[in-house]
Amino acid sequence: MHLPLVGISTSVKSIDDRETHFADDKYVHCISHGAGCLPMLLPALGTWYDMDDLMSRLDGLLLTGGLANIEPTRYGLAMDERHGPFDPKRDATVLPLVRAAIANGVPFLGICRGLQELNVALGGTLRPAIHEVPGHLDHRAPTGDAPTRHAHRHAVTVIEGGRLHRITGRTEFMVNSLHRQGIDRPASRLAVEAMAPDGQIEAAHVLDSPAFTLAVQWHPEWRFWEDGPSAALFTAFGDACRERAARRSASAAA
């Protein structure tokens, strides 16, 4: 059987006055070497896609992190440039992409912004600046080189008996926190999987979906091979993608 095909969401930014669709190498690598699947970047083309047709071709979907935040108007707040930068082309692509993946039973894993996209796509809201909320930690990335930015900064408490607990076998572990936005009101279709010490939601899955539909707020893709919970997460995601690929292959052969 061919390797399962996993679509990877992309961000859009201008590089040397050229608009570029991109995803960091660490996201490509975690799908190829962590999940054992074939990565494919999905340009941020918005409504150009026939989402159902695209889903019929995929065995999995990875929602990447990103430097830009989701536009506040997407979750009921007024635009405020203080909470940027924004990536409207990514918003216009990934939010319907998430809903299509759920509707078509395509396994997906969300990372950082990916958790926020999942929540907004299903009708939840975000805090655009968690560090300004009294009693909350500063979850933003520290300054410094990549190892410094991605160092573990706080623990997460994992809901016992939940999907993340079953995957990692842990009820607590340390994570690398690199985000400004975060979930405020969770969508009604989401089940919380993990929390930060300040009560911030750090992981969730879709309640009414039998497929692998898990998203986390931290960055497991960073040196996943050195971190037990991260490696287990990509192994589980890859297994779910292989199961879908096998079903698609059997259906095509029938």
Secondary structure, DSSP 8 states (H G I E B T S, - for coil): ----EEEEE-EEEEETTEEEEE--HHHHHIIIIIS--EEEEE---GGGS-HHHHHHH-SEEEE---SSB--GGGGT----GGG--B-HHHHHHHHHHHHHHHHTT--EEEETHHHHHHHHHTT--EES-GGGSTT----S--SSSHHHHTS--EEEEE-TTSHHHHHH--SEEEE----S-EESS--TTEEEEEE-TTS-EEEEEETT-SS-EEEESS-TTTTGGG-HHHHHHHHHHHHHHHHHHHHHHHHHH-
